[in-house]
Amino acid sequence: MKLHSPQSAVLSAVIFNALVIIALIPLALRGVKFRATGSAAILRRNVWIYGVGGIIVPFIFIKLIDLVLVALHAY
């Protein structure tokens, strides 16, 4: 990912995790609506949401947070 330093990488990951927890609390409290759909459609939707949201998005946001920390000299 070519982050600036190990310290900024750890700080970026901690900040990202804190923001994700804060963002997911309302979702957890609200819950999800039940939908009567086929298993293939549910699998396709979940792979898309959790695949992209759980694997690709964290790399992007951690890199962006690292860039901001380096720009602000806050590492």
Backbone as JSON, one array per atom type, in Angstrom:
{
  "sequence": "MKLHSPQSAVLSAVIFNALVIIALIPLALRGVKFRATGSAAILRRNVWIYGVGGIIVPFIFIKLIDLVLVALHAY",
  "N": [[0.83, -1.2, 0.0], [2.15, 1.09, 0.26], [2.38, 2.92, 2.47], [3.18, 5.73, 4.58], [4.79, 5.36, 6.97], [5.47, 2.81, 9.46], [4.29, 3.63, 11.86], [2.38, 5.56, 11.07], [0.8, 3.89, 9.55], [-0.3, 2.09, 11.41], [-1.71, 3.92, 13.02], [-3.5, 4.94, 11.13], [-5.02, 2.63, 10.55], [-6.18, 2.17, 13.06], [-7.74, 4.5, 13.36], [-9.46, 4.19, 11.15], [-10.83, 1.81, 11.92], [-12.13, 2.74, 14.23], [-13.85, 4.64, 13.11], [-15.43, 3.0, 11.47], [-16.72, 1.38, 13.35], [-18.28, 3.3, 14.65], [-19.89, 4.05, 12.5], [-21.31, 1.7, 12.02], [-22.91, 1.2, 14.21], [-25.56, 2.49, 14.2], [-26.71, 0.97, 12.13], [-26.69, -1.61, 13.22], [-28.42, -1.24, 15.37], [-30.8, -0.61, 14.09], [-31.26, -2.8, 12.45], [-32.02, -5.22, 9.85], [-34.25, -5.48, 7.06], [-36.47, -8.14, 6.36], [-36.36, -10.05, 3.42], [-38.0, -11.87, 1.0], [-36.32, -13.64, -0.99], [-34.51, -15.48, -3.51], [-31.89, -17.9, -2.85], [-29.61, -17.66, -4.44], [-29.67, -15.0, -5.28], [-29.43, -13.7, -2.83], [-26.9, -14.6, -2.04], [-25.31, -13.51, -4.11], [-25.7, -10.76, -3.65], [-24.68, -10.5, -1.02], [-22.01, -11.3, -1.38], [-21.12, -9.25, -2.99], [-21.56, -6.94, -1.34], [-20.19, -7.58, 1.12], [-17.78, -8.49, 0.14], [-16.67, -6.35, -1.35], [-17.0, -4.3, 0.54], [-15.67, -5.35, 2.74], [-13.11, -6.07, 2.0], [-11.9, -4.52, -0.11], [-12.59, -1.76, 0.29], [-11.56, -1.03, 2.93], [-8.74, -0.9, 2.43], [-8.55, 1.28, 0.68], [-9.59, 3.42, 2.22], [-7.86, 3.4, 4.45], [-5.46, 4.08, 3.23], [-6.15, 6.67, 2.33], [-6.59, 7.96, 4.82], [-4.01, 7.74, 5.85], [-2.64, 9.41, 4.04], [-3.81, 11.86, 4.72], [-2.99, 12.09, 7.41], [-0.2, 12.27, 7.06], [-0.08, 14.63, 5.56], [-0.96, 16.43, 7.47], [0.99, 16.2, 9.29], [0.64, 14.55, 11.56], [1.41, 12.11, 12.57]],
  "CA": [[0.0, 0.0, 0.0], [3.1, 2.21, 0.27], [2.04, 3.9, 3.49], [4.34, 6.56, 4.91], [5.65, 4.72, 7.97], [4.71, 1.85, 10.26], [3.49, 4.35, 12.86], [1.2, 6.14, 10.42], [-0.04, 2.78, 9.11], [-1.07, 1.62, 12.57], [-2.64, 4.98, 13.4], [-4.55, 4.98, 10.1], [-5.89, 1.47, 10.75], [-6.96, 2.39, 14.29], [-8.74, 5.53, 13.06], [-10.45, 3.57, 10.27], [-11.66, 0.9, 12.7], [-13.0, 3.54, 15.1], [-14.9, 5.24, 12.27], [-16.32, 1.93, 11.02], [-17.56, 1.0, 14.49], [-19.27, 4.37, 14.83], [-20.83, 4.02, 11.37], [-22.12, 0.49, 12.01], [-23.81, 1.15, 15.37], [-26.96, 2.72, 13.81], [-27.17, -0.17, 11.34], [-26.95, -2.72, 14.14], [-29.6, -0.92, 16.18], [-31.97, -0.63, 13.21], [-31.47, -4.14, 11.91], [-32.26, -5.3, 8.42], [-35.58, -5.95, 6.71], [-36.53, -9.47, 5.76], [-36.78, -10.07, 2.03], [-38.18, -13.23, 0.5], [-35.67, -13.79, -2.28], [-33.81, -16.74, -3.7], [-30.58, -18.0, -2.21], [-28.59, -17.17, -5.37], [-29.7, -13.54, -5.23], [-28.88, -13.3, -1.53], [-25.46, -14.85, -2.1], [-24.71, -12.51, -5.0], [-25.74, -9.47, -2.96], [-23.77, -10.53, 0.12], [-20.63, -11.33, -1.87], [-20.82, -7.9, -3.45], [-21.48, -6.01, -0.21], [-19.14, -7.91, 2.08], [-16.53, -8.61, -0.58], [-16.15, -5.0, -1.6], [-16.96, -3.55, 1.79], [-14.79, -5.92, 3.75], [-11.75, -6.32, 1.53], [-11.35, -3.45, -0.93], [-12.82, -0.43, 0.87], [-10.61, -0.67, 4.0], [-7.45, -0.51, 1.87], [-8.68, 2.62, 0.11], [-9.75, 4.42, 3.28], [-6.64, 3.46, 5.27], [-4.5, 4.86, 2.44], [-6.57, 8.07, 2.39], [-6.33, 8.45, 6.17], [-2.56, 7.89, 5.95], [-2.28, 10.62, 3.31], [-4.24, 13.02, 5.52], [-2.1, 12.19, 8.57], [1.1, 12.75, 6.6], [-0.24, 16.04, 5.18], [-1.12, 17.23, 8.69], [2.14, 15.89, 10.18], [0.03, 14.09, 12.81], [1.78, 10.72, 12.82]],
  "C": [[0.87, 1.26, 0.0], [2.66, 3.31, 1.23], [3.33, 4.58, 3.95], [5.3, 5.89, 5.87], [4.82, 3.69, 8.73], [3.81, 2.54, 11.3], [2.23, 4.95, 12.24], [0.26, 5.06, 9.92], [-0.91, 2.27, 10.25], [-2.1, 2.66, 12.98], [-3.79, 5.08, 12.4], [-5.53, 3.82, 10.27], [-6.75, 1.63, 11.99], [-8.06, 3.42, 14.04], [-9.83, 4.95, 12.17], [-11.38, 2.66, 11.06], [-12.6, 1.65, 13.63], [-14.15, 4.15, 14.3], [-15.9, 4.19, 11.8], [-17.25, 1.5, 12.15], [-18.66, 2.03, 14.7], [-20.31, 4.34, 13.72], [-21.76, 2.81, 11.43], [-23.09, 0.39, 13.19], [-25.26, 1.43, 14.96], [-27.53, 1.56, 12.98], [-27.51, -1.35, 12.24], [-28.2, -2.47, 14.97], [-30.88, -0.98, 15.35], [-32.28, -2.02, 12.72], [-31.66, -4.09, 10.41], [-33.66, -5.86, 8.18], [-35.49, -7.32, 6.07], [-37.04, -9.35, 4.34], [-36.88, -11.53, 1.59], [-37.6, -13.3, -0.91], [-34.95, -15.12, -2.33], [-32.41, -16.72, -3.11], [-29.47, -17.49, -3.13], [-28.52, -15.65, -5.35], [-29.12, -13.03, -3.92], [-27.38, -13.48, -1.51], [-24.75, -13.81, -2.95], [-24.64, -11.15, -4.33], [-24.74, -9.43, -1.82], [-22.31, -10.57, -0.3], [-20.23, -9.94, -2.33], [-20.62, -6.95, -2.28], [-20.3, -6.33, 0.69], [-17.79, -8.11, 1.4], [-15.9, -7.26, -0.81], [-15.98, -4.25, -0.29], [-15.96, -4.07, 2.79], [-13.35, -6.09, 3.3], [-11.17, -5.11, 0.8], [-11.45, -2.08, -0.26], [-11.86, -0.11, 2.01], [-9.24, -0.25, 3.47], [-7.48, 0.93, 1.36], [-8.74, 3.66, 1.22], [-8.53, 4.5, 4.19], [-5.57, 4.26, 4.53], [-4.86, 6.34, 2.48], [-6.3, 8.69, 3.76], [-4.83, 8.66, 6.36], [-2.1, 9.15, 5.22], [-2.65, 11.88, 4.08], [-3.32, 13.19, 6.73], [-0.73, 12.72, 8.18], [1.01, 14.23, 6.23], [-0.34, 16.94, 6.41], [0.04, 17.06, 9.66], [1.66, 15.42, 11.54], [0.39, 12.66, 13.14], [2.82, 10.62, 13.87]]
}
